[in-house]
Amino acid sequence: MSISPTLRTLATYLAGEFDNREQAIADPAWYVHLRLWQRPVPQPLFGENSLVLFAEQASVVNLEQAYRPRLMELKAMTDPGEAGDRPPEFVVQYYMLEDPGAYRGAGRHPKLLETLTPTALERLPGCKLTVTRRSRADGSDEFSAVLPESSRCCFSYEGQTRQVHLGFDVSADRLLSHDKGIDPETGKPLWGALLGPFEFRKLQDFARELTP
């Protein structure tokens, strides 16, 4: 199975440096001014049938202290199952890094990613989004990625169980992030898109870095 043109379009939309400046200025009490990097990994980590992005973000007042590093593997869905009338076409599988500090800043300094191997990653089974595509009035595509209702995206960090609710909508001109941190015991949202998605615009395009 090869990379389809539509999957490459999804990766192209996601690959870049993003900023939510307009939103942060309009509502600074709820939306921190962030810089988000989603950088293509230069080598195929999981074979030839997927595209992989390294993601991290930082406050614009301290770009050197990037946080939330993760890997996103984009691939075709092979078993839509009982997905309904409009089955998802793709999945986004998340991975965490065994040593996050070794790759901090890779969004701005992509050469750090050249040493990345599958053994440096931990797959997060409950952290897999299903992606559907729809056509816009101008003929371009828009993608929505959601966490299935039966899934709980949890992982262990610094000796504690962490839970996040993941999701995004992306098109050629914007990225909406629905990510929220969740209290794993109460289910209460703690941080992130509490009042609605973070609205990012692309500052730099990294699509040329996608592997063939």
Backbone as CSV, one residue per row, in Angstrom:
resi,resn,N_x,N_y,N_z,CA_x,CA_y,CA_z,C_x,C_y,C_z
1,MET,0.851,-1.190,0.000,0.000,0.000,0.000,0.890,1.244,0.000
2,SER,0.640,2.161,-0.923,1.436,3.376,-1.021,0.695,4.560,-0.418
3,ILE,1.382,5.688,-0.337,0.773,6.902,0.192,-0.183,7.478,-0.855
4,SER,-1.440,7.635,-0.493,-2.415,8.177,-1.433,-2.257,9.695,-1.528
5,PRO,-2.675,10.287,-2.636,-2.618,11.756,-2.749,-3.410,12.462,-1.646
6,THR,-4.532,11.869,-1.220,-5.338,12.515,-0.181,-4.633,12.478,1.170
7,LEU,-3.974,11.363,1.485,-3.207,11.294,2.728,-2.064,12.298,2.695
8,ARG,-1.436,12.453,1.556,-0.362,13.440,1.438,-0.921,14.858,1.600
9,THR,-2.131,15.095,1.123,-2.754,16.404,1.325,-2.964,16.677,2.809
10,LEU,-3.448,15.676,3.546,-3.612,15.822,4.995,-2.285,16.173,5.650
11,ALA,-1.228,15.449,5.307,0.091,15.724,5.885,0.586,17.108,5.496
12,THR,0.313,17.516,4.264,0.725,18.839,3.802,0.054,19.933,4.608
13,TYR,-1.222,19.781,4.885,-1.936,20.776,5.687,-1.376,20.846,7.110
14,LEU,-1.006,19.694,7.667,-0.554,19.644,9.059,0.894,20.085,9.234
15,ALA,1.709,19.936,8.211,3.145,20.199,8.330,3.417,21.698,8.264
16,GLY,3.913,22.246,9.365,4.228,23.666,9.357,4.451,24.222,10.746
17,GLU,4.724,25.511,10.773,4.816,26.276,12.019,3.555,27.136,12.103
18,PHE,2.871,27.056,13.238,1.565,27.686,13.392,1.568,28.665,14.571
19,ASP,0.602,29.593,14.540,0.516,30.639,15.551,-0.959,30.993,15.745
20,ASN,-1.355,31.272,16.982,-2.732,31.679,17.265,-2.802,33.129,17.744
21,ARG,-1.992,33.991,17.168,-1.850,35.380,17.630,-3.189,36.115,17.688
22,GLU,-3.971,36.037,16.638,-5.230,36.792,16.604,-6.157,36.371,17.737
23,GLN,-6.262,35.094,17.977,-7.125,34.591,19.042,-6.612,35.018,20.418
24,ALA,-5.294,34.937,20.613,-4.708,35.294,21.901,-4.898,36.777,22.209
25,ILE,-4.819,37.625,21.199,-5.041,39.055,21.402,-6.507,39.331,21.726
26,ALA,-7.405,38.634,21.048,-8.837,38.874,21.239,-9.335,38.364,22.587
27,ASP,-8.740,37.282,23.100,-9.235,36.689,24.346,-8.068,36.146,25.167
28,PRO,-7.207,37.038,25.685,-5.991,36.589,26.375,-6.250,35.856,27.686
29,ALA,-7.420,36.019,28.271,-7.711,35.345,29.537,-7.833,33.834,29.360
30,TRP,-8.202,33.394,28.158,-8.442,31.979,27.936,-7.489,31.330,26.940
31,TYR,-6.825,32.140,26.130,-5.979,31.568,25.085,-4.577,32.158,25.147
32,VAL,-3.631,31.319,25.557,-2.226,31.711,25.576,-1.745,31.853,24.132
33,HIS,-0.865,32.816,23.903,-0.287,32.989,22.571,0.772,31.914,22.378
34,LEU,0.492,30.987,21.478,1.335,29.801,21.295,1.966,29.764,19.914
35,ARG,3.069,29.073,19.853,3.684,28.675,18.595,3.651,27.143,18.561
36,LEU,3.182,26.595,17.490,3.066,25.141,17.325,3.869,24.712,16.107
37,TRP,4.692,23.694,16.292,5.465,23.125,15.185,4.991,21.698,14.938
38,GLN,4.793,21.357,13.682,4.505,19.989,13.274,5.437,19.682,12.103
39,ARG,6.529,19.002,12.445,7.662,18.873,11.532,7.753,17.447,10.992
40,PRO,7.817,17.278,9.678,7.992,15.926,9.131,9.285,15.281,9.619
41,VAL,9.188,14.006,10.002,10.377,13.241,10.367,11.057,12.817,9.073
42,PRO,12.368,13.034,8.937,13.035,12.848,7.644,13.208,11.404,7.202
43,GLN,13.003,10.418,8.090,13.170,9.025,7.704,11.883,8.254,8.019
44,PRO,11.566,7.223,7.220,10.367,6.426,7.494,10.574,5.576,8.751
45,LEU,9.756,5.808,9.762,9.906,5.090,11.029,9.091,3.802,11.070
46,PHE,8.005,3.754,10.323,7.095,2.612,10.422,6.796,2.016,9.048
47,GLY,7.767,2.036,8.162,7.567,1.511,6.822,7.186,2.611,5.847
48,GLU,6.802,2.197,4.663,6.556,3.138,3.576,5.104,3.567,3.456
49,ASN,4.235,3.089,4.345,2.800,3.336,4.180,2.257,4.422,5.088
50,SER,3.132,5.145,5.763,2.669,6.204,6.649,3.606,7.406,6.563
51,LEU,3.100,8.532,6.999,3.883,9.761,7.116,3.878,10.169,8.581
52,VAL,5.023,10.639,9.072,5.185,10.897,10.500,5.598,12.342,10.727
53,LEU,4.924,12.979,11.692,5.229,14.344,12.079,5.634,14.387,13.544
54,PHE,6.646,15.196,13.841,7.014,15.505,15.216,6.319,16.809,15.587
55,ALA,5.627,16.826,16.714,4.892,18.021,17.136,5.346,18.466,18.519
56,GLU,5.448,19.771,18.704,5.667,20.371,20.011,5.176,21.808,19.946
57,GLN,5.035,22.443,21.095,4.552,23.811,21.129,5.258,24.574,22.243
58,ALA,5.115,25.897,22.202,5.747,26.753,23.208,4.990,28.063,23.280
59,SER,5.072,28.700,24.429,4.572,30.070,24.552,5.500,30.988,23.759
60,VAL,4.936,31.990,23.110,5.768,32.876,22.303,6.737,33.686,23.155
61,VAL,6.484,33.790,24.459,7.403,34.538,25.320,8.589,33.684,25.747
62,ASN,8.561,32.375,25.434,9.667,31.501,25.824,9.759,30.349,24.829
63,LEU,10.177,30.680,23.621,10.201,29.683,22.556,11.201,28.558,22.812
64,GLU,12.200,28.807,23.642,13.203,27.776,23.923,12.663,26.669,24.815
65,GLN,11.569,26.937,25.512,11.012,25.942,26.434,9.795,25.261,25.808
66,ALA,10.035,24.553,24.727,8.953,23.828,24.068,8.493,22.661,24.942
67,TYR,7.229,22.304,24.812,6.660,21.239,25.625,5.649,20.450,24.799
68,ARG,5.080,19.410,25.400,4.146,18.480,24.754,4.730,17.861,23.479
69,PRO,5.937,17.317,23.525,6.466,16.644,22.331,5.712,15.340,22.087
70,ARG,5.403,15.063,20.838,4.731,13.828,20.482,4.961,13.552,18.999
71,LEU,4.741,12.316,18.619,4.831,11.888,17.223,3.436,11.545,16.738
72,MET,3.141,11.938,15.501,1.866,11.647,14.869,2.126,10.815,13.621
73,GLU,1.630,9.593,13.611,1.744,8.748,12.430,0.434,8.806,11.652
74,LEU,0.501,9.263,10.401,-0.671,9.374,9.546,-0.682,8.200,8.575
75,LYS,-1.796,7.481,8.520,-1.873,6.347,7.611,-3.322,6.065,7.243
76,ALA,-3.495,5.262,6.196,-4.835,4.897,5.759,-5.472,3.956,6.769
77,MET,-6.787,4.079,6.923,-7.517,3.152,7.772,-7.752,1.869,6.989
78,THR,-7.355,0.738,7.568,-7.480,-0.543,6.873,-8.743,-1.299,7.249
79,ASP,-9.367,-0.902,8.402,-10.580,-1.596,8.843,-11.563,-0.581,9.406
80,PRO,-12.386,0.042,8.553,-13.330,1.057,9.025,-14.320,0.530,10.046
81,GLY,-14.634,-0.763,10.017,-15.545,-1.331,11.000,-16.938,-0.737,10.891
82,GLU,-17.543,-0.461,12.049,-18.901,0.053,12.070,-18.867,1.582,12.161
83,ALA,-18.280,2.220,11.164,-18.073,3.665,11.225,-19.273,4.464,10.733
84,GLY,-20.341,3.788,10.237,-21.514,4.533,9.820,-21.504,4.828,8.330
85,ASP,-22.337,5.802,7.966,-22.515,6.108,6.547,-21.296,6.758,5.915
86,ARG,-20.513,7.469,6.699,-19.342,8.150,6.153,-18.112,7.660,6.910
87,PRO,-17.573,6.522,6.522,-16.469,5.940,7.286,-15.208,6.789,7.201
88,PRO,-14.421,6.811,8.271,-13.145,7.528,8.226,-12.225,6.934,7.172
89,GLU,-11.372,7.772,6.614,-10.426,7.324,5.599,-9.044,7.064,6.188
90,PHE,-8.690,7.788,7.271,-7.328,7.738,7.798,-7.363,7.672,9.318
91,VAL,-6.217,7.329,9.897,-6.042,7.379,11.340,-4.770,8.163,11.648
92,VAL,-4.750,8.747,12.819,-3.560,9.409,13.344,-3.217,8.722,14.657
93,GLN,-2.109,7.989,14.664,-1.644,7.286,15.855,-0.579,8.129,16.549
94,TYR,-0.745,8.350,17.861,0.202,9.157,18.625,1.209,8.266,19.352
95,TYR,2.414,8.796,19.472,3.504,8.150,20.201,4.133,9.174,21.131
96,MET,4.654,8.694,22.260,5.440,9.559,23.130,6.903,9.164,23.037
97,LEU,7.760,10.086,23.393,9.198,9.861,23.324,9.706,9.305,24.642
98,GLU,10.592,8.312,24.558,11.186,7.755,25.770,12.056,8.791,26.478
99,ASP,12.717,9.668,25.710,13.570,10.712,26.269,13.196,12.045,25.623
100,PRO,12.140,12.698,26.104,11.677,13.933,25.460,12.737,15.013,25.391
101,GLY,13.582,15.088,26.419,14.591,16.139,26.447,15.586,16.059,25.308
102,ALA,15.798,14.862,24.781,16.767,14.696,23.695,16.295,15.338,22.400
103,TYR,14.995,15.586,22.294,14.450,16.133,21.047,13.753,17.476,21.249
104,ARG,13.888,18.040,22.437,13.283,19.356,22.671,13.870,20.382,21.700
105,GLY,12.996,21.141,21.090,13.435,22.149,20.137,13.541,21.658,18.716
106,ALA,13.188,20.383,18.470,13.303,19.844,17.115,12.344,20.514,16.139
107,GLY,11.299,21.150,16.650,10.420,21.888,15.759,11.135,23.024,15.066
108,ARG,12.075,23.638,15.759,12.861,24.738,15.189,14.188,24.246,14.628
109,HIS,14.660,23.106,15.115,15.969,22.576,14.713,15.785,21.126,14.244
110,PRO,15.285,20.936,13.033,14.884,19.597,12.589,16.011,18.581,12.475
111,LYS,17.268,19.014,12.465,18.361,18.037,12.391,18.348,17.110,13.604
112,LEU,17.750,17.547,14.718,17.643,16.683,15.892,16.849,15.421,15.583
113,LEU,15.956,15.497,14.617,15.101,14.359,14.308,15.815,13.285,13.498
114,GLU,16.976,13.587,12.965,17.670,12.628,12.108,18.114,11.377,12.867
115,THR,18.243,11.475,14.182,18.664,10.316,14.986,17.476,9.541,15.555
116,LEU,16.261,9.980,15.258,15.082,9.346,15.830,14.857,7.962,15.219
117,THR,14.606,6.974,16.069,14.335,5.607,15.630,13.083,5.096,16.347
118,PRO,12.463,4.038,15.848,11.277,3.492,16.523,11.528,3.068,17.959
119,THR,12.755,2.670,18.282,13.042,2.230,19.645,13.006,3.380,20.644
120,ALA,13.025,4.632,20.162,12.962,5.799,21.043,11.534,6.224,21.325
121,LEU,10.561,5.453,20.821,9.162,5.842,20.905,8.344,4.809,21.669
122,GLU,7.254,5.285,22.264,6.277,4.408,22.903,4.912,4.665,22.267
123,ARG,4.361,3.640,21.667,3.033,3.757,21.060,1.978,3.873,22.140
124,LEU,1.018,4.762,21.935,-0.058,4.991,22.891,-1.346,4.416,22.309
125,PRO,-1.708,3.180,22.687,-2.814,2.481,22.021,-4.139,3.243,22.043
126,GLY,-4.447,3.911,23.139,-5.725,4.618,23.234,-5.723,5.989,22.590
127,CYS,-4.593,6.372,22.014,-4.435,7.720,21.456,-4.382,7.644,19.934
128,LYS,-5.472,7.188,19.348,-5.576,7.053,17.894,-6.841,7.770,17.432
129,LEU,-6.665,8.746,16.558,-7.778,9.510,16.016,-8.229,8.916,14.686
130,THR,-9.519,8.988,14.435,-10.042,8.638,13.115,-10.302,9.932,12.353
131,VAL,-9.984,9.921,11.071,-10.002,11.139,10.262,-10.985,10.991,9.108
132,THR,-11.875,11.956,8.970,-12.785,12.009,7.833,-12.478,13.244,6.999
133,ARG,-12.788,13.147,5.732,-12.531,14.241,4.788,-13.849,14.742,4.219
134,ARG,-13.912,16.041,4.006,-15.059,16.611,3.305,-14.561,17.699,2.360
135,SER,-15.315,17.921,1.316,-14.950,18.916,0.314,-15.548,20.269,0.676
136,ARG,-14.770,21.312,0.480,-15.240,22.675,0.724,-15.787,23.267,-0.568
137,ALA,-16.461,24.399,-0.419,-17.098,25.029,-1.576,-16.089,25.421,-2.647
138,ASP,-14.833,25.710,-2.224,-13.820,26.122,-3.197,-13.117,24.939,-3.862
139,GLY,-13.567,23.728,-3.534,-12.982,22.541,-4.144,-11.845,21.923,-3.360
140,SER,-11.367,22.589,-2.318,-10.293,22.042,-1.489,-10.878,21.093,-0.446
141,ASP,-9.999,20.402,0.271,-10.414,19.448,1.293,-10.312,20.047,2.688
142,GLU,-11.108,19.492,3.593,-11.003,19.777,5.019,-11.084,18.445,5.745
143,PHE,-10.266,18.288,6.789,-10.189,17.030,7.522,-10.559,17.252,8.983
144,SER,-11.301,16.298,9.538,-11.646,16.315,10.959,-11.145,15.025,11.598
145,ALA,-10.391,15.174,12.681,-9.836,14.031,13.400,-10.418,14.001,14.804
146,VAL,-10.993,12.873,15.186,-11.649,12.759,16.494,-11.176,11.492,17.189
147,LEU,-11.251,11.524,18.507,-10.964,10.352,19.326,-12.262,9.560,19.469
148,PRO,-12.293,8.291,19.093,-13.520,7.501,19.242,-14.037,7.532,20.678
149,GLU,-15.349,7.492,20.813,-15.965,7.610,22.137,-15.501,6.527,23.094
150,SER,-15.153,5.371,22.574,-14.739,4.262,23.432,-13.273,4.346,23.864
151,SER,-12.540,5.347,23.358,-11.102,5.434,23.626,-10.799,6.413,24.758
152,ARG,-9.781,6.093,25.538,-9.230,7.011,26.544,-7.742,7.128,26.283
153,CYS,-7.295,8.319,25.962,-5.888,8.547,25.664,-5.157,8.830,26.974
154,CYS,-4.484,7.828,27.503,-3.788,7.940,28.782,-2.341,7.488,28.623
155,PHE,-1.475,8.050,29.443,-0.076,7.649,29.461,0.501,8.009,30.816
156,SER,1.636,7.413,31.124,2.312,7.678,32.392,3.437,8.683,32.171
157,TYR,3.461,9.721,33.015,4.501,10.744,32.906,4.857,11.218,34.301
158,GLU,6.162,11.137,34.623,6.670,11.529,35.934,5.925,10.818,37.062
159,GLY,5.641,9.523,36.832,5.024,8.698,37.856,3.525,8.888,38.020
160,GLN,2.906,9.687,37.174,1.475,9.928,37.275,0.776,9.565,35.971
161,THR,-0.481,9.152,36.091,-1.286,8.880,34.911,-1.849,10.185,34.375
162,ARG,-1.601,10.450,33.110,-2.114,11.650,32.455,-3.123,11.222,31.392
163,GLN,-4.142,12.051,31.209,-5.138,11.788,30.174,-5.340,13.044,29.340
164,VAL,-5.450,12.871,28.034,-5.732,13.991,27.142,-6.853,13.595,26.191
165,HIS,-7.644,14.576,25.843,-8.656,14.398,24.803,-8.131,15.109,23.565
166,LEU,-7.936,14.357,22.496,-7.290,14.869,21.295,-8.294,15.070,20.175
167,GLY,-7.994,15.996,19.290,-8.808,16.183,18.103,-8.404,17.443,17.372
168,PHE,-8.644,17.478,16.066,-8.334,18.681,15.301,-9.173,18.719,14.027
169,ASP,-9.301,19.921,13.494,-9.834,20.167,12.155,-8.768,20.948,11.407
170,VAL,-8.488,20.540,10.180,-7.431,21.214,9.431,-7.843,21.379,7.978
171,SER,-7.495,22.527,7.432,-7.683,22.824,6.020,-6.436,23.540,5.539
172,ALA,-6.465,24.009,4.307,-5.280,24.649,3.741,-4.920,25.939,4.464
173,ASP,-5.895,26.587,5.111,-5.627,27.907,5.667,-5.730,28.007,7.185
174,ARG,-6.104,26.914,7.874,-6.167,27.004,9.331,-6.143,25.624,9.972
175,LEU,-5.796,25.620,11.258,-5.772,24.409,12.066,-6.489,24.708,13.379
176,LEU,-7.519,23.952,13.679,-8.238,24.076,14.943,-7.861,22.902,15.831
177,SER,-7.300,23.188,16.997,-6.896,22.138,17.930,-7.896,22.058,19.082
178,HIS,-8.432,20.847,19.298,-9.398,20.614,20.368,-8.753,19.928,21.574
179,ASP,-7.443,19.846,21.618,-6.756,19.109,22.675,-7.064,19.684,24.053
180,LYS,-7.353,18.794,24.993,-7.593,19.186,26.388,-6.943,18.162,27.315
181,GLY,-6.409,18.647,28.429,-5.975,17.757,29.488,-7.168,17.400,30.350
182,ILE,-7.252,16.142,30.771,-8.400,15.633,31.517,-7.931,15.032,32.839
183,ASP,-8.674,15.297,33.908,-8.424,14.613,35.170,-8.878,13.166,34.997
184,PRO,-7.957,12.184,35.070,-8.344,10.802,34.787,-9.323,10.211,35.802
185,GLU,-9.433,10.819,36.974,-10.342,10.289,37.993,-11.734,10.888,37.893
186,THR,-11.818,12.184,37.604,-13.127,12.856,37.570,-13.647,13.096,36.164
187,GLY,-12.756,13.051,35.169,-13.157,13.365,33.811,-13.281,14.855,33.544
188,LYS,-12.874,15.680,34.496,-13.004,17.130,34.352,-11.867,17.682,33.481
189,PRO,-12.189,18.545,32.504,-11.132,19.182,31.711,-10.300,20.123,32.584
190,LEU,-8.983,20.100,32.385,-8.073,20.870,33.223,-7.380,22.002,32.472
191,TRP,-7.019,21.774,31.225,-6.272,22.773,30.462,-6.537,22.560,28.976
192,GLY,-6.134,23.535,28.204,-6.287,23.411,26.760,-7.525,24.114,26.243
193,ALA,-8.187,23.496,25.293,-9.313,24.120,24.590,-10.590,24.017,25.422
194,LEU,-10.613,24.716,26.545,-11.735,24.614,27.480,-12.974,25.346,26.976
195,LEU,-12.790,26.449,26.270,-13.915,27.237,25.769,-14.082,27.142,24.257
196,GLY,-13.381,26.230,23.651,-13.405,26.108,22.203,-12.005,25.883,21.687
197,PRO,-11.866,25.538,20.440,-10.556,25.159,19.905,-9.569,26.306,19.840
198,PHE,-8.287,25.968,19.922,-7.226,26.922,19.606,-7.192,27.072,18.083
199,GLU,-7.174,28.311,17.622,-7.263,28.604,16.194,-5.896,29.055,15.674
200,PHE,-5.252,28.176,14.923,-3.900,28.431,14.439,-3.903,28.775,12.950
201,ARG,-2.991,29.668,12.593,-2.710,29.983,11.198,-1.268,29.585,10.899
202,LYS,-1.029,29.138,9.680,0.302,28.650,9.321,1.221,29.813,8.982
203,LEU,2.371,29.855,9.674,3.392,30.866,9.420,4.433,30.376,8.425
204,GLN,4.806,29.112,8.547,5.775,28.497,7.637,5.246,27.137,7.202
205,ASP,5.507,26.796,5.959,5.069,25.514,5.424,6.252,24.552,5.384
206,PHE,6.099,23.378,6.023,7.152,22.364,6.037,6.845,21.196,5.103
207,ALA,5.854,21.346,4.227,5.430,20.215,3.399,6.561,19.703,2.511
208,ARG,7.494,20.556,2.126,8.591,20.112,1.270,9.486,19.103,1.967
209,GLU,9.384,19.012,3.296,10.210,18.074,4.066,9.584,16.692,4.182
210,LEU,8.373,16.523,3.693,7.734,15.211,3.764,8.524,14.197,2.948
211,THR,8.670,12.997,3.480,9.394,11.957,2.774,8.600,11.529,1.546
212,PRO,9.278,11.122,0.475,8.573,10.717,-0.764,7.578,9.596,-0.511
